[in-house]
């Protein structure tokens, strides 16, 4: 059969095939109105409450406040994009507050997360009893507002009414809670007491998601409770530990409530520029809003860089 005959036969077969009468289906275009309707309120609040203040602070930081020599005229703002940042990095009070918070984070965050991890592992263990009670008692300090907790601890630290020093007095021991070298750790103690339970709950929830088969396999292999916790549980909740670490780093940079409450009874060891946020607040009190904005921008950039580096380092560990 020649090629021409084959082509004619195929054409005849196609003509004889019954027609279904159905038009080809058209792709439906996706309707974006429903998602935008649900996401719209979030984006409006996100832009208005988060992005707009950051942009406004950055723009304000590019101006400086100029006052007349006699102070008889109202201060004016002059565009000088680098003046406030140069002033901030040369301000010994502000740089000291940055160093103080950095030391606070380096020491307090690992200790708090280590304690939270230990509590979570103890409550998650098979031999633990009254788990509900210990979960509640560990989380309860977080339920107390930060200012209220600081007020309670200010009574505990008071040089005149401290029950801690009262109990230690027969032993001839007096703890210097407000000495220049110890006041930072007095603040760290309040933060650790308040936030350990919060981080413990996050880690404990991650421990509950570990498949029972994995733990059973470790038990069949002869792993002890400590070995199981170290080699199985902790690696499998690594993401939760990283999450709590980032939250704690950001929280350390935002340190404000506790030192502010302790400031009146600290005898001057907690200054008005003890932390970066307190330093910015002092600039606001002095009417120098652009300088306060520059300090806030510097703090935000530093926290963002540290968080990014921390995520990169931990992600490298995950890839390995």
C-alpha positions in Angstrom: 0.0 0.0 0.0 1.4 3.3 -1.1 1.7 6.4 1.2 -1.0 8.2 -0.7 -3.5 5.3 -0.1 -2.6 5.3 3.7 -3.3 9.0 3.9 -6.7 8.7 2.1 -7.7 5.8 4.4 -6.9 7.8 7.6 -8.9 10.8 6.3 -11.9 8.6 5.6 -11.7 7.0 9.1 -11.5 10.5 10.7 -14.6 11.6 8.8 -16.5 8.5 9.8 -15.7 8.9 13.5 -18.7 10.1 15.5 -18.5 13.6 16.9 -19.0 14.0 20.6 -20.3 17.6 20.2 -18.3 18.8 23.2 -16.3 21.9 23.0 -12.7 21.8 24.2 -12.4 22.7 27.9 -11.1 26.1 28.8 -8.8 26.7 31.7 -10.5 28.6 34.5 -8.7 31.7 35.5 -7.8 31.8 39.2 -9.9 34.3 41.2 -7.6 36.3 43.5 -10.5 38.1 45.2 -11.1 35.5 47.9 -7.4 35.2 49.0 -7.0 39.0 49.0 -10.2 39.3 51.1 -8.8 37.1 53.8 -5.2 38.3 53.6 -6.1 42.0 53.3 -6.6 42.7 57.0 -3.3 41.1 57.9 -1.4 43.1 55.3 -3.0 46.3 56.3 -2.1 45.8 60.0 1.4 44.5 59.0 2.1 47.5 56.9 0.6 50.0 59.4 2.0 48.5 62.6 5.3 47.1 61.5 6.6 48.4 58.2 5.4 52.0 58.6 7.1 52.6 62.0 10.4 51.1 60.7 10.3 53.4 57.6 9.4 56.4 59.7 12.1 55.7 62.2 14.7 55.4 59.4 13.6 58.6 57.7 13.6 60.5 61.1 17.1 59.3 61.8 18.4 61.1 58.7 17.6 64.5 60.3 19.3 66.3 63.2 17.9 68.7 65.7 19.4 72.2 65.6 18.8 74.6 68.4 19.8 78.3 68.6 22.6 79.3 70.9 20.3 81.1 73.4 17.5 78.6 73.0 15.0 81.4 72.4 13.6 79.9 69.2 12.0 76.5 68.5 14.4 73.7 67.5 14.5 72.8 63.8 15.4 69.6 62.0 18.1 69.7 59.4 18.8 66.9 56.9 22.1 65.3 57.8 22.0 61.5 57.1 25.2 60.5 59.0 25.2 62.8 62.0 23.0 60.8 64.3 24.7 57.5 63.5 28.2 59.0 64.0 26.9 60.4 67.4 25.5 57.0 68.4 28.7 55.1 67.7 30.8 57.8 69.6 28.4 57.9 72.5 30.0 56.0 75.3 26.6 55.4 77.1 25.0 53.9 74.0 28.0 51.7 73.1 28.2 50.5 76.7 24.5 49.6 76.6 25.1 47.6 73.4 28.0 45.7 75.0 26.0 45.1 78.2 23.2 43.6 76.3 25.6 41.5 74.2 27.2 40.1 77.4 23.7 39.5 78.8 22.7 37.5 75.7 25.9 35.5 75.5 25.6 34.3 79.1 21.9 34.3 79.9 20.5 32.8 76.7 22.5 29.5 76.8 21.9 29.1 80.5 18.1 29.7 80.1 17.8 27.4 77.1 19.9 24.7 78.8 17.6 24.8 81.8 14.5 24.8 79.6 15.8 21.7 77.7 16.7 19.9 80.9 13.2 20.5 82.3 11.5 19.4 79.1 13.5 16.2 79.0 12.8 15.4 82.6 9.0 16.0 82.2 9.1 13.9 79.0 10.8 10.9 80.6 8.9 7.8 81.1 9.6 7.7 84.9 8.3 11.2 85.4 5.3 11.6 87.7 2.8 14.4 88.0 3.8 15.8 84.6 0.8 18.2 84.5 1.8 19.7 87.8 5.4 20.3 86.8 4.4 21.7 83.4 2.1 24.1 85.1 4.5 25.1 87.8 7.3 25.6 85.3 5.1 27.7 82.9 3.4 29.7 85.7 6.2 32.4 86.0 5.7 33.3 82.3 2.0 33.9 83.0 2.9 36.7 85.4 3.4 40.1 83.6 7.0 41.1 83.3 6.5 44.4 85.2 4.8 42.5 88.1 7.5 39.9 88.2 10.2 42.7 88.3 8.3 44.4 91.2 8.3 41.2 93.2 12.0 40.6 92.6 12.7 44.2 93.5 11.4 43.4 96.9 13.5 40.3 97.0 16.6 42.4 96.0 15.9 45.3 98.3 18.8 46.3 100.6 16.4 46.9 103.5 13.8 44.2 103.1 15.4 41.4 101.1 14.2 38.0 102.6 17.1 36.3 100.8 19.7 38.4 102.7 17.6 38.1 105.9 17.9 34.3 105.7 21.6 34.5 105.0 22.3 37.0 107.7 23.1 34.4 110.4 25.8 33.0 108.1 27.3 36.4 107.7 26.5 36.5 103.9 25.0 39.5 102.2 24.5 39.2 98.4 25.3 42.5 96.6 22.4 42.5 94.2 22.9 46.1 93.0 26.7 46.3 92.8 28.0 47.4 89.5 29.4 44.0 88.7 26.3 42.0 89.7 23.3 44.1 88.8 23.3 42.7 85.3 23.0 39.2 86.6 20.3 40.2 89.0 18.3 41.3 85.9 19.3 38.1 84.2 17.9 36.1 87.1 14.5 37.7 86.7 14.5 37.1 82.9 15.5 33.5 83.4 12.8 32.9 86.0 10.2 34.5 83.8 11.0 32.9 80.4 12.4 29.4 81.1 9.0 27.9 81.3 7.9 29.4 78.0 10.9 27.9 76.2 10.4 24.6 78.0 6.8 24.3 76.7 8.0 24.8 73.1 10.7 22.2 73.5 8.4 19.8 75.3 5.8 20.1 72.5 8.5 19.2 70.0 9.5 16.2 72.1 5.9 15.0 72.0 6.0 14.9 68.2 8.9 12.3 68.1 7.6 9.0 66.7 7.2 6.3 69.3 8.9 3.9 66.9 12.1 5.8 67.0 12.3 5.7 70.8 11.3 2.0 70.8 14.1 1.3 68.3 16.6 3.1 70.5 15.4 1.1 73.5 15.8 -2.2 71.6 19.3 -1.2 70.7 20.1 -1.0 74.4 20.4 2.8 74.6 20.1 4.2 78.1 17.8 7.0 79.0 20.6 9.5 78.9 21.9 8.1 75.6 18.4 8.3 74.1 18.0 11.8 75.2 21.4 12.9 73.9 21.5 11.0 70.6 17.8 10.8 69.6 15.6 13.4 71.4 17.9 16.4 71.3 18.8 16.1 67.6 15.1 15.6 66.7 14.0 18.8 68.5 16.9 20.9 67.2 14.6 23.1 65.2 12.6 24.0 68.3 15.8 24.8 70.2 16.9 27.1 67.3 13.5 28.8 67.3 13.7 29.5 71.1 17.3 30.7 70.7 16.3 33.3 68.1 13.3 34.4 70.2 15.7 34.8 73.2 18.2 36.8 71.2 15.5 39.2 70.1 14.2 39.4 73.6 17.6 40.2 75.0 17.9 43.1 72.6 14.5 44.3 73.8 15.5 44.3 77.5 13.6 47.1 79.1 11.0 46.3 81.7 13.2 44.6 84.4 16.0 47.2 84.6 13.5 50.1 84.4 11.6 48.7 87.4 14.8 48.1 89.4 16.3 51.5 88.5 14.7 53.5 91.4 16.1 51.1 94.1 19.4 50.3 92.4 21.3 53.1 93.9 22.5 54.3 90.5 23.9 51.0 89.2 21.0 50.9 86.7 21.3 54.1 84.8 18.8 55.6 82.3 21.0 54.3 79.5 21.5 50.8 80.9 20.1 49.1 77.8 19.8 50.4 74.2 16.1 50.8 74.4 16.4 52.7 77.7 19.0 54.9 76.0 16.7 55.6 73.1 13.9 56.3 75.6 16.2 58.8 77.3 16.8 60.5 74.0 13.0 60.8 73.5 12.7 62.3 77.0 15.3 64.9 76.0 13.2 65.8 72.9 15.8 64.4 70.5 13.6 62.1 68.5 15.9 61.7 65.4 18.8 60.5 67.7 16.4 58.0 69.4 15.3 56.8 65.9 19.0 56.3 64.9 19.6 54.2 68.0 16.6 52.1 67.2 17.7 51.6 63.6 21.2 50.5 64.8 19.7 48.1 67.3 17.3 46.6 64.7 20.1 46.1 62.1 22.4 44.5 64.6 19.7 42.1 65.8 18.8 41.3 62.2 22.4 40.5 61.3 22.9 38.4 64.4 19.7 36.4 63.7 20.7 35.9 60.1 24.2 34.7 61.0 22.7 32.4 63.6 20.3 30.9 61.1 23.0 30.4 58.6 25.2 28.6 61.1 22.4 26.4 62.3 21.3 25.6 58.7 24.8 24.5 57.9 24.6 22.0 60.7 21.3 20.7 59.3 22.8 20.2 55.9 25.8 18.4 57.4 
